[in-house]
Amino acid sequence: MNKKNLVFIIPIFTALLASLFASKLPDTLETLAINYGFEDKAKETFSLFSGYSFPFVENHHASTFIAGIIGLVILYILFKITTTAIRSLAK
């Protein structure tokens, strides 16, 4: 198998595997808000990845997997932008 293919296959496989273990429990900020009684003061906003899932997909596992893949793509794009900017500044 070509090394270029592995660069894409390994992160996708990792996201698929990790999505199976995504927690349904609230994160730390939500837990603090619940513990200190100010969760009702939060403003509802639109989030594309609310609950670490993709809202337009009915299957929970597929929804979490798609959100993970889109997150990987966004991180990759940010990484490329950042490294390109750093390299251009270093020259």
Backbone as numpy.savetxt, mean C-alpha at the origin, in Angstrom:
# Nx Ny Nz CAx CAy CAz Cx Cy Cz
15.17 -18.19 -16.34 14.33 -17.01 -16.34 15.22 -15.77 -16.34
14.82 -14.79 -17.09 15.55 -13.54 -17.22 15.51 -12.74 -15.92
16.62 -12.09 -15.55 16.68 -11.31 -14.31 15.71 -10.14 -14.34
15.47 -9.57 -15.53 14.50 -8.46 -15.62 13.11 -8.92 -15.24
12.76 -10.13 -15.58 11.44 -10.66 -15.21 11.33 -10.84 -13.71
12.42 -11.28 -13.07 12.40 -11.48 -11.63 12.20 -10.18 -10.87
12.67 -9.07 -11.43 12.51 -7.76 -10.79 11.03 -7.43 -10.64
10.18 -7.92 -11.52 8.74 -7.67 -11.44 8.01 -8.80 -10.73
8.45 -10.02 -10.94 7.74 -11.18 -10.39 7.88 -11.26 -8.87
9.08 -11.03 -8.34 9.30 -11.18 -6.90 8.48 -10.17 -6.10
8.46 -8.87 -6.43 7.61 -7.95 -5.65 6.12 -8.27 -5.75
5.67 -8.69 -6.93 4.25 -9.04 -7.08 3.91 -10.26 -6.23
4.78 -11.26 -6.25 4.56 -12.46 -5.43 4.58 -12.10 -3.95
5.48 -11.22 -3.55 5.57 -10.79 -2.15 4.30 -10.05 -1.74
3.79 -9.17 -2.60 2.55 -8.45 -2.30 1.38 -9.41 -2.18
1.33 -10.41 -3.05 0.26 -11.41 -2.98 0.34 -12.17 -1.67
1.51 -12.60 -1.32 1.68 -13.35 -0.09 1.37 -12.49 1.14
1.85 -11.25 1.15 1.61 -10.36 2.29 0.14 -9.98 2.41
-0.56 -9.88 1.29 -1.98 -9.49 1.34 -2.82 -10.53 2.06
-2.37 -11.77 2.07 -3.11 -12.82 2.78 -3.04 -12.63 4.29
-2.04 -11.87 4.76 -1.86 -11.66 6.19 -2.21 -10.24 6.64
-2.90 -9.49 5.79 -3.27 -8.12 6.14 -4.19 -8.13 7.36
-3.90 -7.27 8.30 -4.66 -7.24 9.55 -5.99 -6.52 9.37
-7.01 -7.04 10.01 -8.31 -6.39 10.00 -8.46 -5.50 11.23
-7.46 -5.51 12.13 -7.50 -4.70 13.33 -7.13 -3.26 13.00
-7.60 -2.31 13.82 -7.26 -0.91 13.55 -5.77 -0.66 13.75
-5.25 0.32 13.02 -3.83 0.65 13.19 -3.64 1.46 14.47
-2.43 1.83 14.78 -2.11 2.48 16.04 -2.84 3.81 16.22
-2.93 4.61 15.17 -3.62 5.90 15.30 -5.10 5.70 15.62
-5.72 4.72 14.98 -7.13 4.45 15.27 -7.29 3.94 16.70
-6.37 3.08 17.13 -6.44 2.55 18.49 -6.30 3.66 19.53
-5.37 4.59 19.31 -5.22 5.72 20.22 -6.48 6.57 20.26
-7.07 6.81 19.10 -8.30 7.61 19.05 -9.42 6.92 19.81
-9.52 5.61 19.68 -10.55 4.86 20.41 -10.28 4.89 21.91
-9.01 4.65 22.28 -8.65 4.61 23.71 -8.85 5.95 24.41
-8.59 7.04 23.71 -8.70 8.36 24.32 -10.01 9.07 23.99
-10.91 8.38 23.30 -12.28 8.87 23.12 -12.47 9.99 22.13
-11.61 10.15 21.15 -11.84 11.20 20.16 -12.00 10.65 18.74
-12.36 9.38 18.62 -12.56 8.81 17.28 -13.78 9.39 16.58
-14.76 9.89 17.35 -15.96 10.48 16.74 -15.70 11.88 16.19
-14.55 12.47 16.49 -14.21 13.80 15.99 -13.51 13.75 14.64
-13.20 12.57 14.18 -12.51 12.42 12.89 -13.45 12.79 11.76
-12.90 13.41 10.75 -13.69 13.79 9.57 -13.58 12.67 8.54
-14.69 12.31 7.97 -14.73 11.29 6.93 -14.22 11.89 5.63
-13.24 11.25 5.03 -12.70 11.69 3.75 -12.66 10.50 2.80
-12.57 10.80 1.53 -12.46 9.73 0.53 -11.04 9.20 0.52
-10.90 7.90 0.51 -9.60 7.27 0.41 -9.69 6.15 -0.60
-8.79 6.16 -1.55 -8.81 5.12 -2.58 -8.51 3.75 -2.00
-7.64 3.70 -0.99 -7.25 2.43 -0.38 -7.75 2.31 1.05
-8.98 2.72 1.28 -9.55 2.64 2.61 -9.55 1.20 3.11
-9.03 1.00 4.31 -8.97 -0.34 4.88 -7.95 -1.22 4.19
-6.95 -0.62 3.55 -5.91 -1.35 2.83 -6.49 -2.28 1.77
-7.51 -1.80 1.10 -8.13 -2.59 0.04 -8.60 -1.65 -1.07
-8.96 -2.22 -2.19 -9.44 -1.47 -3.33 -10.96 -1.54 -3.31
-11.66 -0.42 -3.13 -13.10 -0.46 -2.84 -13.99 -0.98 -3.97
-13.51 -1.02 -5.19 -14.36 -1.40 -6.31 -14.33 -2.90 -6.60
-13.57 -3.66 -5.82 -13.46 -5.11 -6.01 -14.16 -5.79 -4.86
-15.08 -6.69 -5.16 -15.90 -7.35 -4.14 -15.11 -8.37 -3.31
-14.24 -9.14 -3.94 -13.47 -10.17 -3.25 -12.42 -9.50 -2.36
-12.47 -9.78 -1.05 -11.58 -9.12 -0.09 -10.10 -9.40 -0.39
-9.77 -10.66 -0.66 -8.36 -11.01 -0.92 -7.86 -10.35 -2.20
-8.67 -10.39 -3.24 -8.28 -9.76 -4.51 -8.17 -8.24 -4.33
-9.06 -7.67 -3.55 -9.06 -6.23 -3.30 -7.78 -5.80 -2.58
-7.39 -6.57 -1.56 -6.16 -6.27 -0.81 -4.94 -6.46 -1.70
-4.95 -7.49 -2.53 -3.83 -7.75 -3.44 -3.67 -6.61 -4.44
-4.77 -6.17 -5.02 -4.72 -5.07 -5.99 -4.21 -3.79 -5.33
-4.67 -3.51 -4.11 -4.18 -2.33 -3.39 -2.69 -2.44 -3.14
-2.22 -3.64 -2.81 -0.78 -3.84 -2.60 0.03 -3.63 -3.86
-0.47 -4.13 -4.99 0.24 -3.96 -6.26 0.27 -2.49 -6.65
-0.85 -1.79 -6.52 -0.88 -0.36 -6.84 0.07 0.40 -5.91
0.11 0.02 -4.65 1.05 0.63 -3.72 2.49 0.41 -4.13
2.81 -0.81 -4.60 4.16 -1.10 -5.09 4.50 -0.23 -6.30
3.55 -0.08 -7.20 3.78 0.74 -8.40 4.04 2.20 -8.01
3.24 2.71 -7.07 3.43 4.09 -6.62 4.80 4.25 -5.96
5.19 3.29 -5.11 6.51 3.36 -4.47 7.63 3.29 -5.50
7.47 2.45 -6.52 8.49 2.33 -7.56 8.63 3.65 -8.32
7.51 4.26 -8.65 7.56 5.54 -9.36 8.23 6.61 -8.50
7.87 6.67 -7.22 8.51 7.63 -6.32 10.00 7.36 -6.18
10.38 6.09 -6.13 11.79 5.71 -6.05 12.54 6.17 -7.29
11.97 5.94 -8.46 12.63 6.35 -9.71 12.76 7.87 -9.79
11.73 8.59 -9.39 11.78 10.05 -9.41 12.86 10.54 -8.46
12.89 9.97 -7.26 13.87 10.40 -6.26 15.30 10.08 -6.70
15.54 8.86 -7.20 16.90 8.52 -7.63 17.34 9.33 -8.83
16.42 9.62 -9.73 16.76 10.47 -10.90 17.12 11.87 -10.44
16.37 12.40 -9.50 16.65 13.74 -8.98 18.00 13.78 -8.26
18.27 12.76 -7.46 19.54 12.71 -6.72 20.72 12.58 -7.68
20.57 11.73 -8.69 21.65 11.55 -9.67 21.90 12.83 -10.46
20.83 13.55 -10.79 21.03 14.79 -11.55 21.67 15.87 -10.68
21.39 15.87 -9.40 22.00 16.83 -8.50 23.48 16.49 -8.23
23.80 15.19 -8.27 25.16 14.76 -7.99 26.11 15.05 -9.14
25.60 15.27 -10.33 26.46 15.51 -11.50 27.01 16.89 -11.53
